[in-house]
């Protein structure tokens, strides 16, 4: 074959590959559009303008004085923060008649709903109406916070303001910790992997330097990729390429873990801080979607090939409540009310894309907590 014939053949092959590439790209773009329209998925949200490192001992926090939009996959919501980085509503007053401190994680932060739909806002309105006062619940919730963060906030916030009560919102999936930490190093939240040349030929080296960076980029930009990833989670789990997990707190093998006592000790220390200020603390347990939505539980355990005989869905509430009440703490479990609401056909208890509470779930929590908080305030 002559050089000219070879060049012609190569040109034809390149043209075919180019057409194939364009066709594939168009197909992927169309599929991305279809997924976003009919099967929306939750993208990873990295917002350095929202969550910032802190050298104060809490690791990271919200940026102060924000007025921005955030979408965690469920809907676009407005996020306003005050001078401390705490989430607030538009109608916030500078000098309310009464303040209540609320600590928690992303379920308190509640970026899946507008502020007025959060259980803290609903409680504010109900308490204000009932007491005839301007009641403000200071929402300090941030995604990824743990009981150690809650303790830090209580220690630093109570001396700054006069509060009538402290509300501690405990999410059963990840609020059981293995150690008590009083000060946390500054940490950019949501750190991702960066592409680099692998330092070896092992799968682990390629996973850290190539596969993870590609994964991280697609998680931030492609809902099609998220859908495909969720459809193949059992395979990805075997490769160690998924961050999803089944909570240890629900595994029977975890029932005798010392972590329960470590966590209860942290919560007891919060009570001690509050008592020093002459105020009461209420501990509110929030359920996981696996405990309320049976279909979610079945799909997840099937995808990850988890033996359901190894799981006790009621274990976190049972052990936490027992441990906290043994220390004389007031515990409110919202799980029964959520189950009842589900049985009665309540909608939007959890998001369709983001498995945090929807507006219906926030309403249920507020309805459960309201009379307990009111009784504490009336007593004081």
PyMOL commands that set and color helices and strands:
alter all, ss='L'
color gray80, all
select helices_A, chain A and resi 3-38+106-109+115-117+119-131+147-157+203-221+223-231+233-239+248-250+252-254+259-276+289-292+294-303+308-310+315-326+335-343+359-379
alter helices_A, ss='H'
color red, helices_A
select strands_A, chain A and resi 51-54+59-62+67-71+76-81+87-88+98-103+135-139+165-171+280-286+330-333
alter strands_A, ss='S'
color yellow, strands_A
deselect
rebuild
show_as cartoon
